[in-house]
């Protein structure tokens, strides 16, 4: 039997080296066996809060600090449905409303300074104002919304004040050659980003092209079938009674 000195000066026999090699080989074999028999991770999406698997069709919450949408399972979604709670996250409701008639003429649309015929508007509670976004080849693009122009739209359409901040949006299609009047629907804000994503994939030229117009028409048909008429705004008390 031969022996030598290790780094610390201790004697290491060849039998010891052989034994250590066998132990290492055995450990490696066990690790390989565990890896090969470990259950595969389920395919598909996962909740971005608890990592549980979720279906392709799922709900979202808004991160009010980062202004991002999180895919969630039903239990996590339900944690943030109280809109009056002061929380970082807020669940996106599943509400669709239509506003008819909706007063917005071509001149008013031009005053909003939206370069295309479609935009969605939502109240950003962090900024304390309404924000406007429109589809483009780059995705959702923010517009510098003139506040006076938007105030005139609200004054002409008081019913739109039912919009919940951060989680719902007004999706507005301007008057055009095939529409005498503007279309306006209250929709979940995730539906707006979904639409913008679809349009981005088929967008051609400045105005989106024929395929994007077909995509948009189909989307409005779907939300029209889901929408119910928006409630009429409460009439103001002319005498200022507080009951």
C-alpha positions as a printed Julia matrix, in Angstrom:
243×3 Matrix{Float64}:
   0.0    0.0     0.0
   1.39   3.43   -0.96
   0.75   6.64    0.9
   1.32  10.33    0.35
   0.68  13.72    1.83
  -2.43  15.72    1.17
  -2.6   19.53    1.1
  -2.7   19.61    4.9
   0.13  17.16    5.32
  -2.14  14.32    6.36
  -1.44  10.89    4.99
  -3.88   9.64    2.34
  -3.74   6.01    1.38
  -4.5    4.76   -2.1
  -7.31   2.79   -0.57
  -8.75   6.05    0.79
  -8.56   7.67   -2.63
 -10.28   4.69   -4.18
 -12.99   4.78   -1.54
 -13.59   8.51   -2.02
 -13.81   8.03   -5.78
 -16.38   5.31   -5.37
 -18.43   7.49   -2.99
 -18.37  10.41   -5.43
 -19.4    8.15   -8.3
 -22.25   6.76   -6.23
 -23.46  10.21   -5.23
 -23.36  11.35   -8.86
 -25.32   8.28   -9.88
 -27.98   9.02   -7.26
 -28.29  12.65   -8.42
 -28.68  11.53  -12.02
 -31.34   9.04  -11.03
 -33.27  11.71   -9.06
 -33.08  14.13  -11.99
 -34.28  11.5   -14.45
 -37.25  10.49  -12.29
 -38.28  13.99  -11.1
 -41.83  14.84  -12.25
 -41.87  17.24  -15.17
 -43.11  20.75  -14.48
 -46.65  21.24  -15.82
 -46.74  23.03  -19.14
 -48.53  26.34  -19.49
 -48.71  29.58  -17.57
 -48.34  30.08  -13.84
 -49.74  32.6   -11.4
 -47.24  35.44  -11.09
 -48.03  35.73   -7.39
 -48.03  32.18   -6.04
 -46.62  30.2    -9.02
 -49.63  27.86   -9.18
 -50.51  26.62  -12.7
 -53.27  28.64  -14.37
 -55.39  28.13  -17.46
 -54.73  29.97  -20.7
 -57.85  32.05  -19.98
 -57.19  33.65  -16.59
 -57.62  36.9   -14.69
 -55.22  39.75  -13.95
 -54.33  42.23  -11.28
 -52.72  45.64  -11.82
 -49.51  46.54  -10.0
 -50.24  50.2    -9.25
 -46.56  51.02   -8.68
 -45.07  49.52  -11.83
 -48.25  49.96  -13.94
 -47.94  46.34  -15.07
 -50.45  43.49  -15.37
 -49.89  40.24  -13.48
 -51.43  36.92  -14.52
 -53.08  35.35  -11.47
 -54.96  32.33  -10.24
 -58.48  32.8    -8.91
 -57.53  32.82   -5.17
 -54.86  35.5    -5.68
 -57.23  37.52   -7.86
 -59.87  37.52   -5.13
 -57.41  38.98   -2.6
 -57.45  42.34   -4.38
 -61.07  42.83   -5.48
 -61.82  45.47   -2.81
 -61.32  48.68   -4.77
 -61.53  50.78   -1.59
 -58.56  49.05    0.05
 -55.22  50.88   -0.03
 -53.17  48.12   -1.6
 -50.41  47.97   -4.18
 -52.42  45.56   -6.34
 -55.95  45.79   -7.7
 -57.97  43.12   -9.51
 -59.21  43.87  -13.01
 -63.03  43.64  -13.1
 -64.89  41.75  -15.81
 -67.31  44.54  -16.75
 -68.36  45.62  -20.24
 -70.61  48.65  -20.77
 -71.7   50.54  -23.87
 -72.51  54.24  -24.05
 -75.24  55.17  -26.49
 -75.49  57.8   -27.65
 -71.89  58.86  -27.19
 -71.23  62.47  -28.06
 -67.9   62.87  -29.81
 -67.65  64.53  -33.22
 -64.67  64.62  -35.6
 -63.61  68.07  -34.37
 -63.56  66.89  -30.75
 -61.52  63.84  -31.72
 -58.99  66.07  -33.45
 -58.72  68.14  -30.27
 -57.67  64.99  -28.37
 -54.6   64.81  -30.67
 -54.83  61.03  -31.2
 -53.07  60.29  -34.53
 -55.16  57.18  -35.33
 -58.88  56.41  -35.1
 -58.75  54.37  -31.88
 -57.57  54.94  -28.31
 -58.23  53.81  -24.79
 -58.46  56.12  -21.81
 -58.11  55.29  -18.12
 -57.66  57.2   -14.9
 -54.13  56.77  -13.56
 -54.46  57.18   -9.79
 -50.69  57.57   -9.31
 -50.65  60.58  -11.66
 -54.1   61.82  -10.67
 -55.23  62.26  -14.28
 -56.64  60.46  -17.29
 -54.07  58.82  -19.58
 -54.6   58.01  -23.26
 -52.98  55.23  -25.29
 -53.38  54.26  -28.93
 -52.21  51.24  -30.97
 -49.11  51.5   -33.13
 -46.46  49.21  -34.67
 -44.57  49.55  -31.37
 -47.56  48.51  -29.23
 -49.49  50.75  -26.85
 -48.24  54.33  -27.29
 -49.11  57.08  -24.83
 -50.54  60.33  -26.1
 -50.07  63.67  -24.37
 -53.78  64.11  -23.7
 -54.9   67.76  -23.63
 -56.8   67.97  -20.34
 -59.24  70.64  -21.52
 -60.19  68.54  -24.55
 -60.83  65.47  -22.38
 -62.84  67.58  -19.9
 -65.17  68.59  -22.72
 -65.71  64.9   -23.63
 -66.59  64.12  -20.02
 -68.96  67.08  -19.82
 -70.8   65.9   -22.93
 -70.93  62.29  -21.67
 -71.35  62.29  -17.86
 -72.15  58.55  -17.82
 -68.49  57.71  -18.45
 -67.62  58.76  -14.9
 -68.52  55.2   -13.76
 -65.05  54.18  -14.96
 -63.01  52.53  -12.18
 -59.48  53.94  -11.85
 -56.48  51.91  -13.03
 -58.39  48.73  -13.9
 -61.01  49.8   -16.47
 -60.68  51.81  -19.66
 -62.87  53.61  -22.16
 -62.16  52.16  -25.59
 -63.18  54.77  -28.15
 -63.31  54.49  -31.91
 -63.58  57.83  -33.67
 -66.2   58.73  -36.29
 -65.09  57.66  -39.75
 -66.18  56.87  -43.3
 -68.09  53.79  -42.12
 -69.39  55.31  -38.85
 -71.3   58.53  -38.39
 -70.83  58.41  -34.63
 -68.02  57.41  -32.31
 -68.14  54.05  -30.5
 -67.37  53.95  -26.8
 -67.22  50.93  -24.5
 -66.06  50.52  -20.94
 -63.87  47.4   -20.85
 -61.32  45.73  -18.54
 -57.96  47.35  -19.11
 -56.35  43.98  -19.92
 -58.72  43.7   -22.91
 -57.22  46.92  -24.31
 -53.68  45.6   -24.08
 -54.81  42.32  -25.62
 -56.29  44.22  -28.56
 -53.15  46.33  -29.0
 -51.05  43.14  -29.01
 -53.21  41.59  -31.74
 -53.06  44.76  -33.83
 -49.3   45.01  -33.47
 -48.84  41.57  -35.04
 -50.78  42.48  -38.17
 -50.04  46.22  -38.4
 -48.96  47.57  -41.8
 -48.28  51.13  -42.89
 -49.35  54.22  -40.98
 -52.98  53.32  -40.26
 -52.54  49.57  -39.69
 -53.78  48.28  -43.02
 -56.73  46.13  -43.99
 -55.91  43.18  -41.76
 -55.73  45.36  -38.65
 -59.08  46.94  -39.56
 -60.62  43.47  -39.8
 -59.1   42.51  -36.45
 -60.49  45.69  -34.9
 -63.96  45.17  -36.36
 -64.08  41.62  -34.99
 -62.97  42.81  -31.57
 -65.68  45.47  -31.41
 -68.27  42.9   -32.48
 -67.2   40.68  -29.56
 -67.24  43.41  -26.93
 -70.55  44.76  -28.27
 -72.11  41.34  -27.71
 -70.81  41.33  -24.11
 -71.67  44.92  -23.24
 -74.78  46.08  -21.46
 -76.0   49.67  -21.54
 -74.25  51.92  -19.05
 -76.44  53.25  -16.25
 -77.65  56.8   -16.6
 -75.73  59.26  -14.42
 -77.49  60.37  -11.24
 -79.25  63.68  -11.69
 -77.8   66.54   -9.68
 -80.03  67.94   -6.92
 -80.89  71.47   -8.12
 -81.39  72.67   -4.55
 -78.23  71.08   -3.24
 -80.08  68.96   -0.7
 -77.95  66.54    1.31
 -80.94  64.48    2.4
